[in-house]
């Protein structure tokens, strides 16, 4: 016989089970993933992707040093500013009895040390490399408690995957304690969708101002690279940036800029593998090579160029004789290369021009000259490789230049 109590218990658990499959956990850090669960539960699947709309660079941390890893406070501010969450403190001393009482009336967002949480692979570690604050939800569900953890990672001690863990009160008391953070995050009226054009323009401003911070960060990273804490910090920094860049690309969805962003993400993933290998070798006594910092710097500066270019593409596109600039560029490419109507229809904004039959640097110059002649728009003088790679890049190039003269 099913009682009212049993039905309530089943419903409370299944709502999280229904949310977790929609979380792009591979693109979230261990503080964002719990915010993502709350956002999607309230606003619908995919709402959490808005957390990726901001492109970060090294910034000053609480110690006054330039760093990459976001603090708990920064991630909570992001939940408030981007997703419109209301945040109310519950406590900083993680008293399990108090938290269980709070969990009676709704889920609690808790941050604790990852190595202390029994359901994570880090609990099996015999050595702690660093402090790792980790978030999860705690909620009373029927006779027991649900721990909801959307974290996704592969570690040397095993895999972590999004899960709901059922616990008794005694098990909660055993699993949660010490210092940390507990807040209640509640959703308000859903914020208006973030316009990619606005986000790109804002991110371009951040990118243009990032150079001093990048230089200071790299100097610090280079000075500490051969120390255990230095290489571990670098590995985690690259890991965070990998996930943030991927989340930005996922947030863009089918936007024409997404392929460029995802290409940058692949470069960060390669650097992540490189830094992790250096870390493992350092544990065996082989100092990391300083070229690792050079590669990190090159990638950060490539990011500034990408964000600046995308910000420029977010400006209003000049119109050419009543036609959209992109249409003019596409028709000129078809003329210069000799594309059929079908091939022209298949030429998307992100299609690599180098893959077109017979396309080379001479034809690229012809395309630019003809577009300038037919539109009156002058391309910007600071052309990057990305500006010349595809139709979208050429649109950016002319958008940053001089607008067409009225005729």
C-alpha positions as CSV (number, residue, x, y, z in Angstrom):
1,X,0.0,0.0,0.0
2,X,1.4,3.4,-1.0
3,X,1.1,6.1,1.6
4,X,1.1,9.8,1.1
5,X,4.5,9.9,2.7
6,X,5.9,7.4,0.2
7,X,4.6,9.3,-2.7
8,X,6.1,12.5,-1.4
9,X,9.4,10.7,-1.0
10,X,9.4,9.4,-4.6
11,X,8.5,12.7,-6.1
12,X,11.2,14.6,-4.2
13,X,13.9,12.2,-5.5
14,X,12.7,12.0,-9.1
15,X,12.7,15.7,-9.7
16,X,16.5,15.8,-9.3
17,X,16.9,12.6,-11.4
18,X,15.0,14.3,-14.2
19,X,17.2,17.5,-14.0
20,X,20.7,15.9,-14.0
21,X,20.7,14.5,-17.5
22,X,20.3,18.0,-18.9
23,X,23.3,19.4,-17.1
24,X,26.4,19.9,-19.2
25,X,28.5,18.9,-16.3
26,X,31.7,18.4,-18.3
27,X,31.8,22.2,-18.8
28,X,31.2,23.2,-15.2
29,X,33.5,23.4,-12.2
30,X,32.5,21.9,-8.8
31,X,31.0,25.2,-7.5
32,X,28.9,25.9,-10.7
33,X,27.5,22.5,-11.1
34,X,25.2,22.8,-8.1
35,X,24.0,26.2,-9.2
36,X,23.3,24.6,-12.6
37,X,21.0,22.0,-11.0
38,X,19.0,24.7,-9.2
39,X,18.7,26.9,-12.3
40,X,17.5,24.1,-14.6
41,X,15.1,22.8,-11.9
42,X,13.5,26.3,-11.8
43,X,13.9,27.7,-15.3
44,X,14.0,24.6,-17.5
45,X,16.7,22.4,-19.1
46,X,19.7,24.4,-20.4
47,X,19.1,27.5,-18.3
48,X,22.5,27.0,-16.6
49,X,24.4,27.6,-19.9
50,X,24.0,31.3,-19.3
51,X,26.8,30.9,-16.7
52,X,29.1,30.6,-19.6
53,X,28.4,34.0,-21.1
54,X,31.3,35.7,-19.4
55,X,34.9,35.1,-20.6
56,X,37.3,35.4,-17.7
57,X,41.0,36.2,-17.6
58,X,43.4,36.3,-14.6
59,X,42.3,38.7,-11.9
60,X,43.4,39.7,-8.5
61,X,42.5,37.2,-5.8
62,X,42.0,37.8,-2.1
63,X,45.7,37.6,-1.4
64,X,46.4,40.4,-3.9
65,X,48.0,38.1,-6.5
66,X,46.8,37.6,-10.1
67,X,45.1,34.2,-10.3
68,X,42.6,32.2,-12.4
69,X,40.7,30.0,-10.0
70,X,37.4,31.6,-9.0
71,X,36.5,31.9,-5.3
72,X,33.3,30.6,-3.8
73,X,32.1,34.2,-3.4
74,X,32.6,34.9,-7.1
75,X,30.6,31.8,-8.1
76,X,27.8,32.8,-5.7
77,X,27.8,36.3,-7.1
78,X,27.6,34.8,-10.6
79,X,24.5,32.9,-9.6
80,X,23.0,36.1,-8.4
81,X,24.0,38.4,-11.2
82,X,23.6,36.0,-14.2
83,X,20.7,33.8,-13.1
84,X,18.9,36.1,-10.7
85,X,19.3,33.8,-7.7
86,X,18.4,35.1,-4.3
87,X,21.1,34.0,-1.8
88,X,20.6,33.8,2.0
89,X,23.3,32.5,4.3
90,X,22.6,29.5,6.5
91,X,26.0,29.1,8.2
92,X,29.8,28.8,7.9
93,X,30.3,26.1,10.6
94,X,28.9,23.0,8.9
95,X,26.9,21.7,11.9
96,X,25.1,18.7,10.4
97,X,22.2,18.8,12.8
98,X,21.5,22.5,11.9
99,X,21.9,21.7,8.2
100,X,19.5,18.8,8.5
101,X,16.9,21.1,10.1
102,X,17.4,23.6,7.3
103,X,17.1,20.9,4.6
104,X,13.6,20.1,5.9
105,X,12.2,23.1,4.1
106,X,14.2,23.0,0.8
107,X,17.6,22.3,-0.7
108,X,20.7,23.8,0.8
109,X,23.7,24.7,-1.3
110,X,26.7,23.5,0.7
111,X,30.5,23.9,0.1
112,X,32.8,21.5,1.8
113,X,36.2,20.0,1.3
114,X,36.1,17.5,-1.6
115,X,38.5,15.1,0.1
116,X,36.1,14.7,3.0
117,X,33.0,13.7,0.9
118,X,32.5,10.0,0.9
119,X,30.7,9.8,-2.5
120,X,33.6,11.4,-4.4
121,X,36.7,9.5,-5.6
122,X,38.9,12.1,-3.7
123,X,37.8,10.4,-0.5
124,X,40.0,7.4,-1.5
125,X,43.2,9.6,-1.9
126,X,46.0,8.9,0.5
127,X,47.6,12.3,-0.2
128,X,45.9,15.7,-0.5
129,X,47.6,17.9,-3.1
130,X,45.6,21.0,-2.4
131,X,42.4,22.3,-0.8
132,X,39.4,21.7,-3.1
133,X,36.1,23.3,-2.1
134,X,33.3,21.3,-3.5
135,X,29.5,22.1,-3.7
136,X,26.4,19.9,-3.5
137,X,22.8,20.1,-2.5
138,X,21.3,18.7,0.7
139,X,17.5,18.2,0.9
140,X,15.2,16.1,3.1
141,X,13.3,13.7,0.9
142,X,10.8,11.5,2.8
143,X,12.4,9.4,5.5
144,X,15.9,10.2,4.3
145,X,18.1,12.9,2.8
146,X,19.2,13.5,-0.8
147,X,22.7,14.7,-1.6
148,X,22.6,16.0,-5.2
149,X,26.0,16.3,-6.8
150,X,26.3,17.2,-10.5
151,X,30.1,17.1,-10.7
152,X,31.8,15.4,-13.6
153,X,35.5,14.5,-13.6
154,X,37.9,11.7,-14.1
155,X,40.6,11.4,-11.4
156,X,43.4,9.1,-10.6
157,X,41.2,7.6,-7.9
158,X,38.1,7.0,-10.1
159,X,35.3,8.9,-11.8
160,X,32.9,11.4,-10.5
161,X,29.5,11.6,-12.3
162,X,26.3,13.5,-11.6
163,X,24.4,11.6,-9.0
164,X,21.8,11.6,-6.2
165,X,22.9,9.9,-3.0
166,X,20.4,8.8,-0.5
167,X,21.5,9.1,3.1
168,X,20.1,8.6,6.6
169,X,20.4,11.3,9.2
170,X,23.3,9.4,10.8
171,X,25.1,9.2,7.4
172,X,24.6,12.9,6.9
173,X,26.1,13.6,10.3
174,X,29.1,11.4,9.4
175,X,29.6,12.9,6.0
176,X,29.2,16.6,6.7
177,X,31.1,18.6,9.2
178,X,33.9,21.1,9.8
179,X,34.1,24.5,8.1
180,X,32.7,25.5,4.8
181,X,29.7,27.4,3.6
182,X,26.0,26.8,3.5
183,X,23.5,29.1,1.8
184,X,19.9,28.8,0.5
185,X,19.6,29.7,-3.1
186,X,16.1,30.4,-4.3
187,X,15.1,31.4,-7.8
188,X,13.3,34.6,-8.6
189,X,11.7,35.7,-11.8
190,X,13.8,34.4,-14.6
191,X,16.2,37.0,-16.0
192,X,15.9,38.0,-19.6
193,X,18.1,35.9,-22.0
194,X,21.6,37.4,-22.4
195,X,22.1,38.7,-25.9
196,X,25.3,37.2,-27.5
197,X,26.0,40.5,-29.2
198,X,26.0,42.3,-25.8
199,X,28.1,39.6,-24.2
200,X,30.7,39.6,-27.0
201,X,31.0,43.4,-26.7
202,X,31.5,43.2,-22.9
203,X,34.0,40.3,-23.2
204,X,36.0,42.3,-25.8
205,X,36.3,45.2,-23.3
206,X,37.6,42.7,-20.6
207,X,40.0,41.2,-23.2
208,X,41.5,44.6,-24.2
209,X,42.2,45.3,-20.5
210,X,43.6,41.9,-19.7
211,X,47.2,42.2,-20.9
212,X,48.7,43.6,-17.6
213,X,46.9,40.9,-15.6
214,X,48.1,38.2,-18.0
215,X,51.7,39.3,-17.8
216,X,51.6,39.4,-14.0
217,X,49.9,36.0,-13.8
218,X,52.5,34.4,-16.1
219,X,55.4,35.9,-14.1
220,X,54.0,34.4,-10.9
221,X,53.3,31.1,-12.6
222,X,56.9,31.0,-14.0
223,X,58.5,31.8,-10.7
224,X,56.6,29.0,-8.9
225,X,56.5,26.4,-11.6
226,X,59.2,24.1,-10.1
227,X,57.5,24.0,-6.7
228,X,54.8,21.4,-6.0
229,X,52.2,24.0,-5.3
230,X,53.1,25.9,-8.5
231,X,52.6,23.1,-10.9
232,X,49.4,21.9,-9.1
233,X,48.0,25.4,-9.3
234,X,48.8,25.7,-13.0
235,X,47.1,22.3,-13.7
236,X,43.9,23.5,-11.9
237,X,44.0,26.9,-13.6
238,X,44.1,25.3,-17.1
239,X,41.4,22.9,-16.0
240,X,39.1,25.8,-15.0
241,X,39.8,27.7,-18.2
242,X,39.1,24.6,-20.3
243,X,35.7,24.2,-18.8
244,X,34.8,27.9,-18.9
245,X,35.8,28.1,-22.6
246,X,33.7,25.0,-23.4
247,X,30.7,26.4,-21.5
248,X,30.9,29.6,-23.5
249,X,30.8,27.6,-26.7
250,X,27.8,25.6,-25.5
251,X,26.0,28.8,-24.5
252,X,26.5,30.2,-28.0
253,X,24.7,27.1,-29.4
254,X,24.2,27.5,-33.1
255,X,25.6,31.1,-33.2
256,X,28.1,31.6,-36.0
257,X,30.9,32.3,-33.5
258,X,30.5,29.0,-31.8
259,X,33.0,27.1,-34.1
260,X,35.7,29.6,-33.3
261,X,35.1,29.3,-29.6
262,X,35.1,25.5,-29.7
263,X,38.3,25.5,-31.7
264,X,39.9,27.6,-28.9
265,X,38.5,25.1,-26.4
266,X,40.3,22.3,-28.2
267,X,43.6,24.2,-27.8
268,X,42.9,24.6,-24.1
269,X,42.2,20.8,-23.8
270,X,45.5,20.0,-25.4
271,X,47.2,22.3,-22.9
272,X,45.3,20.6,-20.1
273,X,46.8,17.2,-21.2
274,X,50.2,18.8,-21.4
275,X,50.1,20.3,-18.0
276,X,48.7,17.2,-16.3
277,X,51.5,15.1,-17.8
278,X,54.0,17.6,-16.5
279,X,52.4,17.4,-13.1
280,X,52.6,13.6,-12.9
281,X,56.2,13.7,-14.0
282,X,56.9,16.3,-11.4
283,X,55.6,14.0,-8.7
284,X,58.3,11.5,-9.9
285,X,61.0,14.2,-9.7
286,X,61.2,15.6,-13.2
287,X,60.8,19.4,-13.1
288,X,58.2,20.9,-15.5
289,X,59.7,22.6,-18.5
290,X,59.4,26.5,-18.6
291,X,57.9,26.2,-22.1
292,X,54.7,25.2,-20.4
293,X,54.3,28.8,-19.2
294,X,55.0,30.0,-22.7
295,X,52.2,27.8,-24.1
296,X,49.9,29.0,-21.4
297,X,50.7,32.7,-22.2
298,X,50.2,32.1,-26.0
299,X,46.8,30.6,-25.3
300,X,45.7,33.4,-23.0
301,X,46.8,36.0,-25.6
302,X,45.0,34.0,-28.4
303,X,41.9,34.4,-26.2
304,X,42.3,38.1,-26.1
305,X,42.5,38.3,-29.9
306,X,39.5,36.0,-30.2
307,X,37.3,38.0,-27.8
308,X,38.4,41.3,-29.4
309,X,37.5,40.0,-32.8
310,X,34.1,38.7,-31.7
311,X,33.4,41.9,-30.0
312,X,34.1,43.8,-33.2
313,X,31.8,41.4,-35.1
314,X,29.0,42.3,-32.6
315,X,29.0,45.8,-33.9
316,X,26.3,46.7,-36.5
317,X,27.4,45.3,-39.9
318,X,27.7,47.9,-42.7
319,X,25.1,47.5,-45.5
320,X,26.3,47.5,-49.1
321,X,23.9,48.9,-51.7
322,X,20.9,47.5,-49.9
323,X,22.5,44.1,-49.4
324,X,23.9,42.4,-46.3
325,X,27.7,42.5,-46.2
326,X,27.8,38.7,-45.6
327,X,25.8,38.1,-48.8
328,X,28.2,40.3,-50.8
329,X,31.2,38.4,-49.4
330,X,29.6,35.1,-50.2
331,X,28.8,36.1,-53.8
332,X,32.3,37.4,-54.4
333,X,33.8,34.2,-53.1
334,X,31.6,32.2,-55.4
335,X,32.7,34.4,-58.3
336,X,36.4,34.2,-57.6
337,X,36.5,30.5,-56.8
338,X,33.9,29.5,-59.3
339,X,31.3,27.8,-57.0
340,X,28.2,26.2,-58.2
341,X,24.8,27.4,-56.8
342,X,24.8,24.2,-54.6
343,X,28.3,24.8,-53.3
344,X,27.4,28.4,-52.5
345,X,24.4,27.2,-50.6
346,X,26.6,24.9,-48.6
347,X,29.1,27.7,-47.8
348,X,28.3,28.7,-44.2
349,X,29.7,31.6,-42.2
350,X,32.1,29.2,-40.4
351,X,33.2,27.1,-43.4
352,X,37.0,27.2,-43.7
353,X,37.9,29.0,-46.9
354,X,41.1,27.0,-47.3
355,X,39.0,23.9,-48.1
356,X,37.3,25.5,-51.1
357,X,38.7,24.2,-54.4
358,X,41.6,26.2,-55.7
359,X,41.4,28.7,-52.8
360,X,44.7,30.3,-51.9
361,X,46.2,33.6,-50.7
362,X,46.0,35.1,-54.2
363,X,42.3,34.4,-54.4
364,X,41.8,35.7,-50.8
365,X,43.4,39.1,-51.9
366,X,41.0,39.1,-54.9
367,X,38.0,38.5,-52.6
368,X,39.0,41.3,-50.2
369,X,39.6,43.8,-53.1
370,X,36.3,43.0,-54.8
371,X,34.3,43.3,-51.6
372,X,36.0,46.7,-51.0
373,X,35.3,47.8,-54.5
374,X,31.6,46.7,-54.5
375,X,30.7,47.9,-51.0
376,X,32.8,51.0,-50.4
377,X,33.8,49.5,-47.0
378,X,37.5,49.5,-46.2
379,X,38.8,46.4,-44.2
380,X,40.5,47.0,-40.9
381,X,44.3,47.1,-41.0
382,X,44.7,44.7,-38.0
383,X,43.6,41.5,-39.8
384,X,44.3,38.3,-37.8
385,X,44.4,34.8,-39.1
386,X,40.9,34.2,-37.7
387,X,39.6,37.2,-39.8
388,X,40.8,35.6,-43.0
389,X,39.7,32.0,-42.2
390,X,36.0,32.1,-43.2
391,X,33.1,34.3,-44.2
392,X,32.4,35.3,-40.6
393,X,36.0,36.4,-40.2
394,X,35.8,38.6,-43.3
395,X,32.6,40.1,-42.0
396,X,34.4,41.0,-38.8
397,X,37.3,42.4,-40.8
398,X,35.1,44.8,-42.8
399,X,33.0,45.6,-39.8
400,X,36.0,46.9,-37.9
401,X,37.1,49.0,-40.8
402,X,35.7,52.1,-42.4
403,X,32.0,52.0,-43.2
404,X,31.0,52.4,-46.9
405,X,30.7,55.9,-48.3
406,X,27.1,56.9,-49.0
407,X,26.4,57.0,-52.7
